[in-house]
């Protein structure tokens, strides 16, 4: 199962490490972990507020 707090902590660290750079990410936590992408994307938006970030959707 997905750990939403862990996702929040990771993206908080990503912002600290990569502030000012373009940040791309997949639907982390929404696949095998069965997380709710609406919840996860809201967490990412909160934690990366003010940063240039983009969701990257992989095509199979």
PQR file with spaces between the fields and no chain letter, atoms N, CA, C, O and H, PARSE charges and radii, in Angstrom:
ATOM       1  N    UNK     1       0.830   -1.191    0.000 -0.4000 1.5000
ATOM       2  CA   UNK     1       0.000    0.000    0.000 -0.0000 2.0000
ATOM       3  C    UNK     1       0.876    1.257    0.000  0.5500 1.7000
ATOM       4  O    UNK     1       2.006    1.256    0.487 -0.5500 1.4000
ATOM       5  N    UNK     2       0.337    2.276   -0.538 -0.4000 1.5000
ATOM       6  CA   UNK     2       1.048    3.546   -0.621 -0.0000 2.0000
ATOM       7  C    UNK     2       1.116    4.215    0.757  0.5500 1.7000
ATOM       8  O    UNK     2       0.197    4.117    1.570 -0.5500 1.4000
ATOM       9  H    UNK     2      -0.582    2.277   -0.933  0.4000 1.0000
ATOM      10  N    UNK     3       2.223    4.887    0.979 -0.4000 1.5000
ATOM      11  CA   UNK     3       2.420    5.653    2.213 -0.0000 2.0000
ATOM      12  C    UNK     3       2.464    7.129    1.798  0.5500 1.7000
ATOM      13  O    UNK     3       3.500    7.626    1.358 -0.5500 1.4000
ATOM      14  H    UNK     3       2.970    4.967    0.318  0.4000 1.0000
ATOM      15  N    UNK     4       1.346    7.812    1.941 -0.4000 1.5000
ATOM      16  CA   UNK     4       1.242    9.200    1.483 -0.0000 2.0000
ATOM      17  C    UNK     4       2.223   10.120    2.200  0.5500 1.7000
ATOM      18  O    UNK     4       2.752   11.052    1.593 -0.5500 1.4000
ATOM      19  H    UNK     4       0.504    7.408    2.299  0.4000 1.0000
ATOM      20  N    UNK     5       2.467    9.876    3.461 -0.4000 1.5000
ATOM      21  CA   UNK     5       3.424   10.709    4.205 -0.0000 2.0000
ATOM      22  C    UNK     5       4.837   10.518    3.658  0.5500 1.7000
ATOM      23  O    UNK     5       5.610   11.475    3.599 -0.5500 1.4000
ATOM      24  H    UNK     5       2.037    9.119    3.954  0.4000 1.0000
ATOM      25  N    UNK     6       5.179    9.300    3.260 -0.4000 1.5000
ATOM      26  CA   UNK     6       6.497    9.050    2.667 -0.0000 2.0000
ATOM      27  C    UNK     6       6.635    9.801    1.349  0.5500 1.7000
ATOM      28  O    UNK     6       7.693   10.359    1.059 -0.5500 1.4000
ATOM      29  H    UNK     6       4.551    8.524    3.308  0.4000 1.0000
ATOM      30  N    UNK     7       5.569    9.818    0.548 -0.4000 1.5000
ATOM      31  CA   UNK     7       5.599   10.574   -0.712 -0.0000 2.0000
ATOM      32  C    UNK     7       5.804   12.053   -0.420  0.5500 1.7000
ATOM      33  O    UNK     7       6.593   12.713   -1.096 -0.5500 1.4000
ATOM      34  H    UNK     7       4.709    9.364    0.783  0.4000 1.0000
ATOM      35  N    UNK     8       5.111   12.574    0.571 -0.4000 1.5000
ATOM      36  CA   UNK     8       5.267   13.977    0.959 -0.0000 2.0000
ATOM      37  C    UNK     8       6.717   14.267    1.354  0.5500 1.7000
ATOM      38  O    UNK     8       7.294   15.262    0.917 -0.5500 1.4000
ATOM      39  H    UNK     8       4.470   12.038    1.120  0.4000 1.0000
ATOM      40  N    UNK     9       7.294   13.411    2.166 -0.4000 1.5000
ATOM      41  CA   UNK     9       8.669   13.614    2.625 -0.0000 2.0000
ATOM      42  C    UNK     9       9.662   13.568    1.464  0.5500 1.7000
ATOM      43  O    UNK     9      10.593   14.371    1.406 -0.5500 1.4000
ATOM      44  H    UNK     9       6.825   12.603    2.521  0.4000 1.0000
ATOM      45  N    UNK    10       9.461   12.627    0.543 -0.4000 1.5000
ATOM      46  CA   UNK    10      10.359   12.518   -0.606 -0.0000 2.0000
ATOM      47  C    UNK    10      10.301   13.773   -1.462  0.5500 1.7000
ATOM      48  O    UNK    10      11.339   14.295   -1.868 -0.5500 1.4000
ATOM      49  H    UNK    10       8.705   11.974    0.590  0.4000 1.0000
ATOM      50  N    UNK    11       9.099   14.262   -1.741 -0.4000 1.5000
ATOM      51  CA   UNK    11       9.004   15.451   -2.588 -0.0000 2.0000
ATOM      52  C    UNK    11       9.466   16.712   -1.859  0.5500 1.7000
ATOM      53  O    UNK    11       9.899   17.666   -2.505 -0.5500 1.4000
ATOM      54  H    UNK    11       8.255   13.839   -1.411  0.4000 1.0000
ATOM      55  N    UNK    12       9.387   16.736   -0.564 -0.4000 1.5000
ATOM      56  CA   UNK    12       9.966   17.836    0.210 -0.0000 2.0000
ATOM      57  C    UNK    12      11.486   17.831    0.027  0.5500 1.7000
ATOM      58  O    UNK    12      12.102   18.883   -0.140 -0.5500 1.4000
ATOM      59  H    UNK    12       9.035   15.961   -0.039  0.4000 1.0000
ATOM      60  N    UNK    13      12.081   16.636    0.060 -0.4000 1.5000
ATOM      61  CA   UNK    13      13.526   16.500   -0.143 -0.0000 2.0000
ATOM      62  C    UNK    13      13.923   16.817   -1.579  0.5500 1.7000
ATOM      63  O    UNK    13      14.969   17.419   -1.820 -0.5500 1.4000
ATOM      64  H    UNK    13      11.580   15.781    0.196  0.4000 1.0000
ATOM      65  N    UNK    14      13.084   16.410   -2.536 -0.4000 1.5000
ATOM      66  CA   UNK    14      13.350   16.718   -3.939 -0.0000 2.0000
ATOM      67  C    UNK    14      13.397   18.231   -4.127  0.5500 1.7000
ATOM      68  O    UNK    14      14.279   18.744   -4.817 -0.5500 1.4000
ATOM      69  H    UNK    14      12.234   15.920   -2.340  0.4000 1.0000
ATOM      70  N    UNK    15      12.455   18.947   -3.518 -0.4000 1.5000
ATOM      71  CA   UNK    15      12.447   20.408   -3.644 -0.0000 2.0000
ATOM      72  C    UNK    15      13.718   21.011   -3.056  0.5500 1.7000
ATOM      73  O    UNK    15      14.300   21.920   -3.647 -0.5500 1.4000
ATOM      74  H    UNK    15      11.739   18.531   -2.958  0.4000 1.0000
ATOM      75  N    UNK    16      14.150   20.522   -1.912 -0.4000 1.5000
ATOM      76  CA   UNK    16      15.372   21.038   -1.289 -0.0000 2.0000
ATOM      77  C    UNK    16      16.585   20.777   -2.173  0.5500 1.7000
ATOM      78  O    UNK    16      17.450   21.642   -2.315 -0.5500 1.4000
ATOM      79  H    UNK    16      13.677   19.784   -1.432  0.4000 1.0000
ATOM      80  N    UNK    17      16.651   19.592   -2.766 -0.4000 1.5000
ATOM      81  CA   UNK    17      17.827   19.206   -3.556 -0.0000 2.0000
ATOM      82  C    UNK    17      17.842   19.828   -4.949  0.5500 1.7000
ATOM      83  O    UNK    17      18.913   20.088   -5.499 -0.5500 1.4000
ATOM      84  H    UNK    17      15.949   18.890   -2.651  0.4000 1.0000
ATOM      85  N    UNK    18      16.657   20.070   -5.527 -0.4000 1.5000
ATOM      86  CA   UNK    18      16.590   20.494   -6.924 -0.0000 2.0000
ATOM      87  C    UNK    18      15.847   21.806   -7.149  0.5500 1.7000
ATOM      88  O    UNK    18      15.351   22.055   -8.247 -0.5500 1.4000
ATOM      89  H    UNK    18      15.788   19.859   -5.081  0.4000 1.0000
ATOM      90  N    UNK    19      15.766   22.634   -6.136 -0.4000 1.5000
ATOM      91  CA   UNK    19      15.102   23.928   -6.267 -0.0000 2.0000
ATOM      92  C    UNK    19      15.702   24.704   -7.440  0.5500 1.7000
ATOM      93  O    UNK    19      16.920   24.758   -7.610 -0.5500 1.4000
ATOM      94  H    UNK    19      16.169   22.432   -5.244  0.4000 1.0000
ATOM      95  N    UNK    20      14.827   25.299   -8.238 -0.4000 1.5000
ATOM      96  CA   UNK    20      15.280   26.102   -9.361 -0.0000 2.0000
ATOM      97  C    UNK    20      15.500   25.312  -10.642  0.5500 1.7000
ATOM      98  O    UNK    20      15.767   25.897  -11.692 -0.5500 1.4000
ATOM      99  H    UNK    20      13.837   25.255   -8.099  0.4000 1.0000
ATOM     100  N    UNK    21      15.393   23.999  -10.569 -0.4000 1.5000
ATOM     101  CA   UNK    21      15.569   23.161  -11.753 -0.0000 2.0000
ATOM     102  C    UNK    21      14.210   22.611  -12.183  0.5500 1.7000
ATOM     103  O    UNK    21      13.255   22.629  -11.406 -0.5500 1.4000
ATOM     104  H    UNK    21      15.176   23.524   -9.717  0.4000 1.0000
ATOM     105  N    UNK    22      14.128   22.132  -13.394 -0.4000 1.5000
ATOM     106  CA   UNK    22      12.885   21.508  -13.870 -0.0000 2.0000
ATOM     107  C    UNK    22      12.818   20.089  -13.322  0.5500 1.7000
ATOM     108  O    UNK    22      13.771   19.322  -13.459 -0.5500 1.4000
ATOM     109  H    UNK    22      14.904   22.117  -14.025  0.4000 1.0000
ATOM     110  N    UNK    23      11.707   19.741  -12.710 -0.4000 1.5000
ATOM     111  CA   UNK    23      11.541   18.455  -12.058 -0.0000 2.0000
ATOM     112  C    UNK    23      10.443   17.671  -12.771  0.5500 1.7000
ATOM     113  O    UNK    23       9.326   18.167  -12.921 -0.5500 1.4000
ATOM     114  H    UNK    23      10.933   20.364  -12.599  0.4000 1.0000
ATOM     115  N    UNK    24      10.751   16.458  -13.207 -0.4000 1.5000
ATOM     116  CA   UNK    24       9.771   15.589  -13.844 -0.0000 2.0000
ATOM     117  C    UNK    24       9.599   14.331  -13.012  0.5500 1.7000
ATOM     118  O    UNK    24      10.544   13.880  -12.365 -0.5500 1.4000
ATOM     119  H    UNK    24      11.658   16.056  -13.084  0.4000 1.0000
ATOM     120  N    UNK    25       8.411   13.767  -13.022 -0.4000 1.5000
ATOM     121  CA   UNK    25       8.133   12.582  -12.221 -0.0000 2.0000
ATOM     122  C    UNK    25       6.993   11.783  -12.852  0.5500 1.7000
ATOM     123  O    UNK    25       6.116   12.353  -13.501 -0.5500 1.4000
ATOM     124  H    UNK    25       7.644   14.134  -13.547  0.4000 1.0000
ATOM     125  N    UNK    26       7.007   10.453  -12.658 -0.4000 1.5000
ATOM     126  CA   UNK    26       5.905    9.610  -13.127 -0.0000 2.0000
ATOM     127  C    UNK    26       4.803    9.560  -12.071  0.5500 1.7000
ATOM     128  O    UNK    26       4.871   10.270  -11.067 -0.5500 1.4000
ATOM     129  H    UNK    26       7.719    9.990  -12.131  0.4000 1.0000
ATOM     130  N    UNK    27       3.802    8.734  -12.292 -0.4000 1.5000
ATOM     131  CA   UNK    27       2.694    8.576  -11.342 -0.0000 2.0000
ATOM     132  C    UNK    27       3.149    7.684  -10.181  0.5500 1.7000
ATOM     133  O    UNK    27       2.584    6.617   -9.939 -0.5500 1.4000
ATOM     134  H    UNK    27       3.746    8.158  -13.108  0.4000 1.0000
ATOM     135  N    UNK    28       4.164    8.140   -9.483 -0.4000 1.5000
ATOM     136  CA   UNK    28       4.764    7.378   -8.392 -0.0000 2.0000
ATOM     137  C    UNK    28       3.726    7.086   -7.310  0.5500 1.7000
ATOM     138  O    UNK    28       3.027    7.985   -6.842 -0.5500 1.4000
ATOM     139  H    UNK    28       4.622    9.007   -9.680  0.4000 1.0000
ATOM     140  N    UNK    29       3.640    5.818   -6.923 -0.4000 1.5000
ATOM     141  CA   UNK    29       2.710    5.422   -5.871 -0.0000 2.0000
ATOM     142  C    UNK    29       1.312    5.097   -6.354  0.5500 1.7000
ATOM     143  O    UNK    29       0.490    4.618   -5.573 -0.5500 1.4000
ATOM     144  H    UNK    29       4.208    5.088   -7.303  0.4000 1.0000
ATOM     145  N    UNK    30       1.020    5.345   -7.630 -0.4000 1.5000
ATOM     146  CA   UNK    30      -0.338    5.127   -8.127 -0.0000 2.0000
ATOM     147  C    UNK    30      -0.477    3.823   -8.910  0.5500 1.7000
ATOM     148  O    UNK    30      -1.574    3.482   -9.352 -0.5500 1.4000
ATOM     149  H    UNK    30       1.688    5.734   -8.264  0.4000 1.0000
ATOM     150  N    UNK    31       0.614    3.097   -9.085 -0.4000 1.5000
ATOM     151  CA   UNK    31       0.556    1.850   -9.842 -0.0000 2.0000
ATOM     152  C    UNK    31       0.457    0.654   -8.912  0.5500 1.7000
ATOM     153  O    UNK    31      -0.608    0.346   -8.378 -0.5500 1.4000
ATOM     154  H    UNK    31       1.505    3.374   -8.727  0.4000 1.0000
ATOM     155  N    UNK    32       1.586   -0.012   -8.729 -0.4000 1.5000
ATOM     156  CA   UNK    32       1.621   -1.206   -7.879 -0.0000 2.0000
ATOM     157  C    UNK    32       1.227   -0.921   -6.443  0.5500 1.7000
ATOM     158  O    UNK    32       0.674   -1.792   -5.772 -0.5500 1.4000
ATOM     159  H    UNK    32       2.452    0.239   -9.163  0.4000 1.0000
ATOM     160  N    UNK    33       1.501    0.277   -5.958 -0.4000 1.5000
ATOM     161  CA   UNK    33       1.159    0.636   -4.574 -0.0000 2.0000
ATOM     162  C    UNK    33      -0.322    0.971   -4.414  0.5500 1.7000
ATOM     163  O    UNK    33      -0.817    1.108   -3.295 -0.5500 1.4000
ATOM     164  H    UNK    33       1.951    0.985   -6.503  0.4000 1.0000
ATOM     165  N    UNK    34      -1.023    1.102   -5.538 -0.4000 1.5000
ATOM     166  CA   UNK    34      -2.472    1.341   -5.555 -0.0000 2.0000
ATOM     167  C    UNK    34      -2.916    2.637   -4.868  0.5500 1.7000
ATOM     168  O    UNK    34      -4.001    2.707   -4.290 -0.5500 1.4000
ATOM     169  H    UNK    34      -0.621    0.991   -6.446  0.4000 1.0000
ATOM     170  N    UNK    35      -2.063    3.653   -4.942 -0.4000 1.5000
ATOM     171  CA   UNK    35      -2.419    4.937   -4.354 -0.0000 2.0000
ATOM     172  C    UNK    35      -3.381    5.707   -5.242  0.5500 1.7000
ATOM     173  O    UNK    35      -3.494    5.425   -6.435 -0.5500 1.4000
ATOM     174  H    UNK    35      -1.182    3.596   -5.411  0.4000 1.0000
ATOM     175  N    UNK    36      -4.054    6.650   -4.678 -0.4000 1.5000
ATOM     176  CA   UNK    36      -5.000    7.515   -5.388 -0.0000 2.0000
ATOM     177  C    UNK    36      -4.209    8.672   -6.004  0.5500 1.7000
ATOM     178  O    UNK    36      -3.669    9.513   -5.285 -0.5500 1.4000
ATOM     179  H    UNK    36      -3.962    6.879   -3.709  0.4000 1.0000
ATOM     180  N    UNK    37      -4.142    8.711   -7.352 -0.4000 1.5000
ATOM     181  CA   UNK    37      -3.336    9.733   -8.014 -0.0000 2.0000
ATOM     182  C    UNK    37      -3.817   11.148   -7.692  0.5500 1.7000
ATOM     183  O    UNK    37      -3.003   12.071   -7.650 -0.5500 1.4000
ATOM     184  H    UNK    37      -4.579    8.027   -7.937  0.4000 1.0000
ATOM     185  N    UNK    38      -5.095   11.339   -7.466 -0.4000 1.5000
ATOM     186  CA   UNK    38      -5.602   12.669   -7.111 -0.0000 2.0000
ATOM     187  C    UNK    38      -4.990   13.128   -5.790  0.5500 1.7000
ATOM     188  O    UNK    38      -4.631   14.297   -5.648 -0.5500 1.4000
ATOM     189  H    UNK    38      -5.756   10.589   -7.500  0.4000 1.0000
ATOM     190  N    UNK    39      -4.870   12.236   -4.841 -0.4000 1.5000
ATOM     191  CA   UNK    39      -4.260   12.569   -3.537 -0.0000 2.0000
ATOM     192  C    UNK    39      -2.762   12.798   -3.718  0.5500 1.7000
ATOM     193  O    UNK    39      -2.210   13.772   -3.207 -0.5500 1.4000
ATOM     194  H    UNK    39      -5.162   11.286   -4.957  0.4000 1.0000
ATOM     195  N    UNK    40      -2.109   11.897   -4.447 -0.4000 1.5000
ATOM     196  CA   UNK    40      -0.663   11.997   -4.649 -0.0000 2.0000
ATOM     197  C    UNK    40      -0.301   13.271   -5.396  0.5500 1.7000
ATOM     198  O    UNK    40       0.630   13.974   -5.002 -0.5500 1.4000
ATOM     199  H    UNK    40      -2.558   11.105   -4.862  0.4000 1.0000
ATOM     200  N    UNK    41      -1.022   13.581   -6.470 -0.4000 1.5000
ATOM     201  CA   UNK    41      -0.695   14.785   -7.243 -0.0000 2.0000
ATOM     202  C    UNK    41      -0.922   16.049   -6.421  0.5500 1.7000
ATOM     203  O    UNK    41      -0.195   17.029   -6.586 -0.5500 1.4000
ATOM     204  H    UNK    41      -1.778   13.010   -6.791  0.4000 1.0000
ATOM     205  N    UNK    42      -1.917   16.043   -5.543 -0.4000 1.5000
ATOM     206  CA   UNK    42      -2.135   17.203   -4.664 -0.0000 2.0000
ATOM     207  C    UNK    42      -0.954   17.370   -3.701  0.5500 1.7000
ATOM     208  O    UNK    42      -0.513   18.491   -3.447 -0.5500 1.4000
ATOM     209  H    UNK    42      -2.508   15.248   -5.410  0.4000 1.0000
ATOM     210  N    UNK    43      -0.450   16.265   -3.171 -0.4000 1.5000
ATOM     211  CA   UNK    43       0.719   16.313   -2.281 -0.0000 2.0000
ATOM     212  C    UNK    43       1.916   16.873   -3.039  0.5500 1.7000
ATOM     213  O    UNK    43       2.627   17.741   -2.532 -0.5500 1.4000
ATOM     214  H    UNK    43      -0.808   15.355   -3.378  0.4000 1.0000
ATOM     215  N    UNK    44       2.140   16.375   -4.256 -0.4000 1.5000
ATOM     216  CA   UNK    44       3.271   16.845   -5.059 -0.0000 2.0000
ATOM     217  C    UNK    44       3.134   18.337   -5.336  0.5500 1.7000
ATOM     218  O    UNK    44       4.105   19.081   -5.199 -0.5500 1.4000
ATOM     219  H    UNK    44       1.562   15.670   -4.668  0.4000 1.0000
ATOM     220  N    UNK    45       1.943   18.783   -5.724 -0.4000 1.5000
ATOM     221  CA   UNK    45       1.726   20.212   -5.990 -0.0000 2.0000
ATOM     222  C    UNK    45       2.024   21.055   -4.754  0.5500 1.7000
ATOM     223  O    UNK    45       2.613   22.130   -4.863 -0.5500 1.4000
ATOM     224  H    UNK    45       1.154   18.179   -5.836  0.4000 1.0000
ATOM     225  N    UNK    46       1.625   20.577   -3.588 -0.4000 1.5000
ATOM     226  CA   UNK    46       1.901   21.311   -2.344 -0.0000 2.0000
ATOM     227  C    UNK    46       3.395   21.369   -2.064  0.5500 1.7000
ATOM     228  O    UNK    46       3.940   22.432   -1.768 -0.5500 1.4000
ATOM     229  H    UNK    46       1.146   19.704   -3.498  0.4000 1.0000
ATOM     230  N    UNK    47       4.044   20.231   -2.160 -0.4000 1.5000
ATOM     231  CA   UNK    47       5.467   20.163   -1.803 -0.0000 2.0000
ATOM     232  C    UNK    47       6.376   20.832   -2.822  0.5500 1.7000
ATOM     233  O    UNK    47       7.448   21.319   -2.463 -0.5500 1.4000
ATOM     234  H    UNK    47       3.602   19.368   -2.401  0.4000 1.0000
ATOM     235  N    UNK    48       5.970   20.866   -4.084 -0.4000 1.5000
ATOM     236  CA   UNK    48       6.793   21.492   -5.126 -0.0000 2.0000
ATOM     237  C    UNK    48       6.266   22.872   -5.523  0.5500 1.7000
ATOM     238  O    UNK    48       6.598   23.380   -6.594 -0.5500 1.4000
ATOM     239  H    UNK    48       5.099   20.470   -4.376  0.4000 1.0000
ATOM     240  N    UNK    49       5.462   23.464   -4.678 -0.4000 1.5000
ATOM     241  CA   UNK    49       4.923   24.797   -4.956 -0.0000 2.0000
ATOM     242  C    UNK    49       6.056   25.776   -5.276  0.5500 1.7000
ATOM     243  O    UNK    49       7.061   25.840   -4.567 -0.5500 1.4000
ATOM     244  H    UNK    49       5.192   23.051   -3.808  0.4000 1.0000
ATOM     245  N    UNK    50       5.873   26.522   -6.340 -0.4000 1.5000
ATOM     246  CA   UNK    50       6.870   27.508   -6.744 -0.0000 2.0000
ATOM     247  C    UNK    50       7.975   26.941   -7.614  0.5500 1.7000
ATOM     248  O    UNK    50       8.817   27.694   -8.103 -0.5500 1.4000
ATOM     249  H    UNK    50       5.057   26.470   -6.915  0.4000 1.0000
ATOM     250  N    UNK    51       7.991   25.637   -7.819 -0.4000 1.5000
ATOM     251  CA   UNK    51       9.015   25.004   -8.653 -0.0000 2.0000
ATOM     252  C    UNK    51       8.438   24.674  -10.020  0.5500 1.7000
ATOM     253  O    UNK    51       7.225   24.537  -10.181 -0.5500 1.4000
ATOM     254  H    UNK    51       7.306   25.026   -7.422  0.4000 1.0000
ATOM     255  N    UNK    52       9.318   24.548  -10.997 -0.4000 1.5000
ATOM     256  CA   UNK    52       8.943   24.150  -12.352 -0.0000 2.0000
ATOM     257  C    UNK    52       8.899   22.624  -12.375  0.5500 1.7000
ATOM     258  O    UNK    52       9.937   21.976  -12.514 -0.5500 1.4000
ATOM     259  H    UNK    52      10.303   24.658  -10.867  0.4000 1.0000
ATOM     260  N    UNK    53       7.708   22.049  -12.240 -0.4000 1.5000
ATOM     261  CA   UNK    53       7.600   20.592  -12.206 -0.0000 2.0000
ATOM     262  C    UNK    53       6.515   20.109  -13.153  0.5500 1.7000
ATOM     263  O    UNK    53       5.546   20.814  -13.436 -0.5500 1.4000
ATOM     264  H    UNK    53       6.865   22.576  -12.128  0.4000 1.0000
ATOM     265  N    UNK    54       6.706   18.876  -13.638 -0.4000 1.5000
ATOM     266  CA   UNK    54       5.791   18.330  -14.637 -0.0000 2.0000
ATOM     267  C    UNK    54       5.631   16.827  -14.436  0.5500 1.7000
ATOM     268  O    UNK    54       6.589   16.112  -14.141 -0.5500 1.4000
ATOM     269  H    UNK    54       7.493   18.303  -13.409  0.4000 1.0000
ATOM     270  N    UNK    55       4.394   16.369  -14.603 -0.4000 1.5000
ATOM     271  CA   UNK    55       4.085   14.945  -14.592 -0.0000 2.0000
ATOM     272  C    UNK    55       4.489   14.368  -15.943  0.5500 1.7000
ATOM     273  O    UNK    55       4.147   14.931  -16.983 -0.5500 1.4000
ATOM     274  H    UNK    55       3.615   16.949  -14.843  0.4000 1.0000
ATOM     275  N    UNK    56       5.205   13.265  -15.939 -0.4000 1.5000
ATOM     276  CA   UNK    56       5.649   12.609  -17.161 -0.0000 2.0000
ATOM     277  C    UNK    56       4.924   11.279  -17.275  0.5500 1.7000
ATOM     278  O    UNK    56       5.128   10.385  -16.454 -0.5500 1.4000
ATOM     279  H    UNK    56       5.483   12.807  -15.094  0.4000 1.0000
ATOM     280  N    UNK    57       4.078   11.145  -18.292 -0.4000 1.5000
ATOM     281  CA   UNK    57       3.328    9.912  -18.475 -0.0000 2.0000
ATOM     282  C    UNK    57       4.069    9.030  -19.466  0.5500 1.7000
ATOM     283  O    UNK    57       4.310    9.419  -20.609 -0.5500 1.4000
ATOM     284  H    UNK    57       3.912   11.871  -18.959  0.4000 1.0000
ATOM     285  N    UNK    58       4.421    7.855  -19.016 -0.4000 1.5000
ATOM     286  CA   UNK    58       5.154    6.902  -19.860 -0.0000 2.0000
ATOM     287  C    UNK    58       4.155    6.145  -20.718  0.5500 1.7000
ATOM     288  O    UNK    58       3.107    5.708  -20.241 -0.5500 1.4000
ATOM     289  H    UNK    58       4.225    7.539  -18.087  0.4000 1.0000
ATOM     290  N    UNK    59       4.493    5.997  -21.982 -0.4000 1.5000
ATOM     291  CA   UNK    59       3.655    5.209  -22.893 -0.0000 2.0000
ATOM     292  C    UNK    59       4.268    3.834  -23.050  0.5500 1.7000
ATOM     293  O    UNK    59       5.485    3.681  -23.162 -0.5500 1.4000
ATOM     294  H    UNK    59       5.344    6.352  -22.370  0.4000 1.0000
ATOM     295  N    UNK    60       3.399    2.837  -23.055 -0.4000 1.5000
ATOM     296  CA   UNK    60       3.877    1.457  -23.208 -0.0000 2.0000
ATOM     297  C    UNK    60       3.986    1.099  -24.665  0.5500 1.7000
ATOM     298  O    UNK    60       4.372   -0.021  -24.998 -0.5500 1.4000
ATOM     299  H    UNK    60       2.410    2.961  -22.964  0.4000 1.0000
